[in-house]
Amino acid sequence: MDRRGRAARQGQGTGDHGGLVAALEVATTERADEPAERRTAERGPVPRHVAIIMDGNRRWARERGVPEAQGHAAGVDAIRPIVERARHHGVAALSVFAFSRENWQRASSEVETLFSLLEAAIGDYTPDLVRQGVRVKLLGRLDEVSGSTRTSIEEALRRTESGTSMTLNVAFNYSGRTELVDAARRLVEDGVPAEQIDEAAIAERLYTSDFPELDLLIRTGGEQRVSNFLLWQSAYAELYFWDGYWPDFDPEAFDSALAEYARRSRRFGR
């Protein structure tokens, strides 16, 4: 399988970031045994907010002739090293798309498997996040989730709320369109006059209101679409598509995505 990332940009303009990346790649201080992607990611401009659509768990399992549940389990295992690598690079916020509101339409057995894996991952990983100072935030409608899954999520939010090294945003029971609906409802609830509704008023009422602007959106699995994820926030984000499936997306692949981001010249429509 071709595991190279296929990059696509949103907006205008191309070219290196002032020649910075080219200079970094030939710097005499480079270590010969260090991957070029890691050097570039560490020395070039680093995105403050990275989002990932973690796609391909089921296809990964099917190609290996194993149950889909095993693919989802491998996908859960792939999250931790990416969180650690993002924190290592100084990324301020990492948003991962764990479960969409549309996913409720899948077979009940698959949904139950996803919930069980999430609960187990929260129990295993939360102590490490606390030690690392990583704050967990939820993007989505938690009020529509019940039982032990909701309890586990709320416990993780509580235990990590004082973390300051990085924020891990878990999009669970999330929909980009629903987020915009919720923002509109908050405008009404807050009594904001129509003439005072602008982009800032809407942004302040999004789930991500206290996060940095989204800089880089990564999607694995070979598909090239945003799938109702962070629709407002991705307006000027750089898009990076990776052909491999999510369980195979390792820290080196993340480094490559950041290296590609560092090469780009962002114009924000100008």
Contacts in CASP RR format, 6 or more apart in sequence:
PFRMAT RR
TARGET T0000
AUTHOR 0000-0000-0000
METHOD contacts of the structure
MODEL  1
MDRRGRAARQGQGTGDHGGLVAALEVATTERADEPAERRTAERGPVPRHV
AIIMDGNRRWARERGVPEAQGHAAGVDAIRPIVERARHHGVAALSVFAFS
RENWQRASSEVETLFSLLEAAIGDYTPDLVRQGVRVKLLGRLDEVSGSTR
TSIEEALRRTESGTSMTLNVAFNYSGRTELVDAARRLVEDGVPAEQIDEA
AIAERLYTSDFPELDLLIRTGGEQRVSNFLLWQSAYAELYFWDGYWPDFD
PEAFDSALAEYARRSRRFGR
1 243 0 8 1.000
1 244 0 8 1.000
2 243 0 8 1.000
2 244 0 8 1.000
3 242 0 8 1.000
3 243 0 8 1.000
3 244 0 8 1.000
3 248 0 8 1.000
3 253 0 8 1.000
4 242 0 8 1.000
4 243 0 8 1.000
5 240 0 8 1.000
5 241 0 8 1.000
5 242 0 8 1.000
5 243 0 8 1.000
5 244 0 8 1.000
5 253 0 8 1.000
5 256 0 8 1.000
5 257 0 8 1.000
5 260 0 8 1.000
6 222 0 8 1.000
6 224 0 8 1.000
6 241 0 8 1.000
6 242 0 8 1.000
6 243 0 8 1.000
7 239 0 8 1.000
7 240 0 8 1.000
7 241 0 8 1.000
7 260 0 8 1.000
8 224 0 8 1.000
8 239 0 8 1.000
8 240 0 8 1.000
8 241 0 8 1.000
9 238 0 8 1.000
9 239 0 8 1.000
9 264 0 8 1.000
10 234 0 8 1.000
10 235 0 8 1.000
10 236 0 8 1.000
10 237 0 8 1.000
10 238 0 8 1.000
10 239 0 8 1.000
11 236 0 8 1.000
11 267 0 8 1.000
11 268 0 8 1.000
11 269 0 8 1.000
12 267 0 8 1.000
12 269 0 8 1.000
12 270 0 8 1.000
13 265 0 8 1.000
13 267 0 8 1.000
14 264 0 8 1.000
14 265 0 8 1.000
15 263 0 8 1.000
15 264 0 8 1.000
15 265 0 8 1.000
16 22 0 8 1.000
16 263 0 8 1.000
16 265 0 8 1.000
17 44 0 8 1.000
17 45 0 8 1.000
17 262 0 8 1.000
17 263 0 8 1.000
17 264 0 8 1.000
17 265 0 8 1.000
18 265 0 8 1.000
20 44 0 8 1.000
20 45 0 8 1.000
20 262 0 8 1.000
21 40 0 8 1.000
21 44 0 8 1.000
21 259 0 8 1.000
21 262 0 8 1.000
21 263 0 8 1.000
24 39 0 8 1.000
24 40 0 8 1.000
24 43 0 8 1.000
24 44 0 8 1.000
25 36 0 8 1.000
25 39 0 8 1.000
25 40 0 8 1.000
27 39 0 8 1.000
27 43 0 8 1.000
30 36 0 8 1.000
30 39 0 8 1.000
31 39 0 8 1.000
35 252 0 8 1.000
35 255 0 8 1.000
36 259 0 8 1.000
37 252 0 8 1.000
37 255 0 8 1.000
37 256 0 8 1.000
37 258 0 8 1.000
37 259 0 8 1.000
38 252 0 8 1.000
38 255 0 8 1.000
40 255 0 8 1.000
40 258 0 8 1.000
40 259 0 8 1.000
40 262 0 8 1.000
40 263 0 8 1.000
41 89 0 8 1.000
41 254 0 8 1.000
41 255 0 8 1.000
41 256 0 8 1.000
41 258 0 8 1.000
41 259 0 8 1.000
41 262 0 8 1.000
42 89 0 8 1.000
44 262 0 8 1.000
45 261 0 8 1.000
45 262 0 8 1.000
46 89 0 8 1.000
46 90 0 8 1.000
46 91 0 8 1.000
46 258 0 8 1.000
46 262 0 8 1.000
47 91 0 8 1.000
47 215 0 8 1.000
47 216 0 8 1.000
47 238 0 8 1.000
47 258 0 8 1.000
47 261 0 8 1.000
48 91 0 8 1.000
48 92 0 8 1.000
48 93 0 8 1.000
48 212 0 8 1.000
48 213 0 8 1.000
48 215 0 8 1.000
49 91 0 8 1.000
49 92 0 8 1.000
49 93 0 8 1.000
49 94 0 8 1.000
49 95 0 8 1.000
49 211 0 8 1.000
49 212 0 8 1.000
49 213 0 8 1.000
49 214 0 8 1.000
49 215 0 8 1.000
49 216 0 8 1.000
50 86 0 8 1.000
50 91 0 8 1.000
50 93 0 8 1.000
50 94 0 8 1.000
50 95 0 8 1.000
50 215 0 8 1.000
50 216 0 8 1.000
50 217 0 8 1.000
50 218 0 8 1.000
50 257 0 8 1.000
50 258 0 8 1.000
51 94 0 8 1.000
51 95 0 8 1.000
51 96 0 8 1.000
51 97 0 8 1.000
51 214 0 8 1.000
51 216 0 8 1.000
51 217 0 8 1.000
51 218 0 8 1.000
51 229 0 8 1.000
51 230 0 8 1.000
51 233 0 8 1.000
51 234 0 8 1.000
51 237 0 8 1.000
52 82 0 8 1.000
52 94 0 8 1.000
52 95 0 8 1.000
52 96 0 8 1.000
52 97 0 8 1.000
52 217 0 8 1.000
52 218 0 8 1.000
52 219 0 8 1.000
52 220 0 8 1.000
52 249 0 8 1.000
53 97 0 8 1.000
53 217 0 8 1.000
53 218 0 8 1.000
53 219 0 8 1.000
53 220 0 8 1.000
53 226 0 8 1.000
53 227 0 8 1.000
53 229 0 8 1.000
54 75 0 8 1.000
54 78 0 8 1.000
54 79 0 8 1.000
54 96 0 8 1.000
54 97 0 8 1.000
54 98 0 8 1.000
54 220 0 8 1.000
54 246 0 8 1.000
54 249 0 8 1.000
55 219 0 8 1.000
55 220 0 8 1.000
55 221 0 8 1.000
55 222 0 8 1.000
55 223 0 8 1.000
55 227 0 8 1.000
55 245 0 8 1.000
55 246 0 8 1.000
56 220 0 8 1.000
56 221 0 8 1.000
56 244 0 8 1.000
56 245 0 8 1.000
56 246 0 8 1.000
56 247 0 8 1.000
57 68 0 8 1.000
57 71 0 8 1.000
57 72 0 8 1.000
57 74 0 8 1.000
57 75 0 8 1.000
57 245 0 8 1.000
57 246 0 8 1.000
57 247 0 8 1.000
58 68 0 8 1.000
58 71 0 8 1.000
58 72 0 8 1.000
59 221 0 8 1.000
59 245 0 8 1.000
60 71 0 8 1.000
60 74 0 8 1.000
60 75 0 8 1.000
60 245 0 8 1.000
60 246 0 8 1.000
60 247 0 8 1.000
60 248 0 8 1.000
61 67 0 8 1.000
61 68 0 8 1.000
61 69 0 8 1.000
61 70 0 8 1.000
61 71 0 8 1.000
61 72 0 8 1.000
61 74 0 8 1.000
62 68 0 8 1.000
64 70 0 8 1.000
68 110 0 8 1.000
68 113 0 8 1.000
69 110 0 8 1.000
69 113 0 8 1.000
69 117 0 8 1.000
71 247 0 8 1.000
72 110 0 8 1.000
72 113 0 8 1.000
72 114 0 8 1.000
72 117 0 8 1.000
73 117 0 8 1.000
74 247 0 8 1.000
75 246 0 8 1.000
75 247 0 8 1.000
76 117 0 8 1.000
76 118 0 8 1.000
76 120 0 8 1.000
76 121 0 8 1.000
77 247 0 8 1.000
78 246 0 8 1.000
78 247 0 8 1.000
78 248 0 8 1.000
78 249 0 8 1.000
78 250 0 8 1.000
79 96 0 8 1.000
79 121 0 8 1.000
80 125 0 8 1.000
80 128 0 8 1.000
81 250 0 8 1.000
81 251 0 8 1.000
82 94 0 8 1.000
82 249 0 8 1.000
82 250 0 8 1.000
82 251 0 8 1.000
82 254 0 8 1.000
83 94 0 8 1.000
83 129 0 8 1.000
83 134 0 8 1.000
83 166 0 8 1.000
83 168 0 8 1.000
84 132 0 8 1.000
84 251 0 8 1.000
85 251 0 8 1.000
85 254 0 8 1.000
85 255 0 8 1.000
86 94 0 8 1.000
86 166 0 8 1.000
86 254 0 8 1.000
87 132 0 8 1.000
87 134 0 8 1.000
87 165 0 8 1.000
87 166 0 8 1.000
89 258 0 8 1.000
90 166 0 8 1.000
91 166 0 8 1.000
92 166 0 8 1.000
92 167 0 8 1.000
92 211 0 8 1.000
92 212 0 8 1.000
93 166 0 8 1.000
93 167 0 8 1.000
93 168 0 8 1.000
93 169 0 8 1.000
93 211 0 8 1.000
93 212 0 8 1.000
94 166 0 8 1.000
94 167 0 8 1.000
94 168 0 8 1.000
94 169 0 8 1.000
95 139 0 8 1.000
95 169 0 8 1.000
95 170 0 8 1.000
95 171 0 8 1.000
95 208 0 8 1.000
95 211 0 8 1.000
95 214 0 8 1.000
95 230 0 8 1.000
96 168 0 8 1.000
96 169 0 8 1.000
96 170 0 8 1.000
96 171 0 8 1.000
97 171 0 8 1.000
97 174 0 8 1.000
97 227 0 8 1.000
97 229 0 8 1.000
98 118 0 8 1.000
98 170 0 8 1.000
98 171 0 8 1.000
98 172 0 8 1.000
98 174 0 8 1.000
99 114 0 8 1.000
99 118 0 8 1.000
99 171 0 8 1.000
99 172 0 8 1.000
99 173 0 8 1.000
99 174 0 8 1.000
100 171 0 8 1.000
100 173 0 8 1.000
100 174 0 8 1.000
100 175 0 8 1.000
100 227 0 8 1.000
100 228 0 8 1.000
100 229 0 8 1.000
101 141 0 8 1.000
101 173 0 8 1.000
101 174 0 8 1.000
101 175 0 8 1.000
101 178 0 8 1.000
102 175 0 8 1.000
102 228 0 8 1.000
103 111 0 8 1.000
103 114 0 8 1.000
104 111 0 8 1.000
115 149 0 8 1.000
118 149 0 8 1.000
118 152 0 8 1.000
118 153 0 8 1.000
118 172 0 8 1.000
119 148 0 8 1.000
119 149 0 8 1.000
119 152 0 8 1.000
122 152 0 8 1.000
122 153 0 8 1.000
122 155 0 8 1.000
122 156 0 8 1.000
123 152 0 8 1.000
123 156 0 8 1.000
126 136 0 8 1.000
126 155 0 8 1.000
126 156 0 8 1.000
126 159 0 8 1.000
126 160 0 8 1.000
129 136 0 8 1.000
129 156 0 8 1.000
129 160 0 8 1.000
129 168 0 8 1.000
130 159 0 8 1.000
130 160 0 8 1.000
130 163 0 8 1.000
132 165 0 8 1.000
132 166 0 8 1.000
133 160 0 8 1.000
133 162 0 8 1.000
133 163 0 8 1.000
133 164 0 8 1.000
133 165 0 8 1.000
133 166 0 8 1.000
134 160 0 8 1.000
134 163 0 8 1.000
134 165 0 8 1.000
134 166 0 8 1.000
134 167 0 8 1.000
134 168 0 8 1.000
135 160 0 8 1.000
135 161 0 8 1.000
135 162 0 8 1.000
135 163 0 8 1.000
135 164 0 8 1.000
135 166 0 8 1.000
135 167 0 8 1.000
135 168 0 8 1.000
136 156 0 8 1.000
136 157 0 8 1.000
136 160 0 8 1.000
136 167 0 8 1.000
136 168 0 8 1.000
136 169 0 8 1.000
136 170 0 8 1.000
137 157 0 8 1.000
137 167 0 8 1.000
137 168 0 8 1.000
137 169 0 8 1.000
137 170 0 8 1.000
137 211 0 8 1.000
138 153 0 8 1.000
138 157 0 8 1.000
138 169 0 8 1.000
138 170 0 8 1.000
138 172 0 8 1.000
139 169 0 8 1.000
139 170 0 8 1.000
139 171 0 8 1.000
139 172 0 8 1.000
139 174 0 8 1.000
139 179 0 8 1.000
139 207 0 8 1.000
139 208 0 8 1.000
140 171 0 8 1.000
140 172 0 8 1.000
140 173 0 8 1.000
140 174 0 8 1.000
140 175 0 8 1.000
140 178 0 8 1.000
140 179 0 8 1.000
140 207 0 8 1.000
141 173 0 8 1.000
141 174 0 8 1.000
141 178 0 8 1.000
141 182 0 8 1.000
142 150 0 8 1.000
142 153 0 8 1.000
142 154 0 8 1.000
142 172 0 8 1.000
142 173 0 8 1.000
144 173 0 8 1.000
145 153 0 8 1.000
145 172 0 8 1.000
145 173 0 8 1.000
153 170 0 8 1.000
153 172 0 8 1.000
167 211 0 8 1.000
169 208 0 8 1.000
169 211 0 8 1.000
171 229 0 8 1.000
171 230 0 8 1.000
174 207 0 8 1.000
174 229 0 8 1.000
175 228 0 8 1.000
176 228 0 8 1.000
176 229 0 8 1.000
176 230 0 8 1.000
176 231 0 8 1.000
176 232 0 8 1.000
177 228 0 8 1.000
177 231 0 8 1.000
179 206 0 8 1.000
179 207 0 8 1.000
179 231 0 8 1.000
179 232 0 8 1.000
180 202 0 8 1.000
180 206 0 8 1.000
180 231 0 8 1.000
180 232 0 8 1.000
182 205 0 8 1.000
182 207 0 8 1.000
183 202 0 8 1.000
183 205 0 8 1.000
183 206 0 8 1.000
184 202 0 8 1.000
186 205 0 8 1.000
187 197 0 8 1.000
187 201 0 8 1.000
187 202 0 8 1.000
187 205 0 8 1.000
190 205 0 8 1.000
192 201 0 8 1.000
202 232 0 8 1.000
203 209 0 8 1.000
203 232 0 8 1.000
206 232 0 8 1.000
206 233 0 8 1.000
208 214 0 8 1.000
208 230 0 8 1.000
208 233 0 8 1.000
213 233 0 8 1.000
213 236 0 8 1.000
214 230 0 8 1.000
214 233 0 8 1.000
214 234 0 8 1.000
214 237 0 8 1.000
215 237 0 8 1.000
215 238 0 8 1.000
215 261 0 8 1.000
216 237 0 8 1.000
216 238 0 8 1.000
216 240 0 8 1.000
216 257 0 8 1.000
216 258 0 8 1.000
216 261 0 8 1.000
217 226 0 8 1.000
217 229 0 8 1.000
217 230 0 8 1.000
217 234 0 8 1.000
217 237 0 8 1.000
217 238 0 8 1.000
217 239 0 8 1.000
217 240 0 8 1.000
218 240 0 8 1.000
218 241 0 8 1.000
218 242 0 8 1.000
218 254 0 8 1.000
218 257 0 8 1.000
219 225 0 8 1.000
219 226 0 8 1.000
219 227 0 8 1.000
219 239 0 8 1.000
219 240 0 8 1.000
219 241 0 8 1.000
219 242 0 8 1.000
220 242 0 8 1.000
220 244 0 8 1.000
220 245 0 8 1.000
220 246 0 8 1.000
220 249 0 8 1.000
221 241 0 8 1.000
221 242 0 8 1.000
221 243 0 8 1.000
221 244 0 8 1.000
221 245 0 8 1.000
221 246 0 8 1.000
222 241 0 8 1.000
222 242 0 8 1.000
222 243 0 8 1.000
222 244 0 8 1.000
223 241 0 8 1.000
224 241 0 8 1.000
226 234 0 8 1.000
226 239 0 8 1.000
230 237 0 8 1.000
236 266 0 8 1.000
236 268 0 8 1.000
236 269 0 8 1.000
238 261 0 8 1.000
238 264 0 8 1.000
238 266 0 8 1.000
240 257 0 8 1.000
240 260 0 8 1.000
240 261 0 8 1.000
242 249 0 8 1.000
242 253 0 8 1.000
242 257 0 8 1.000
END
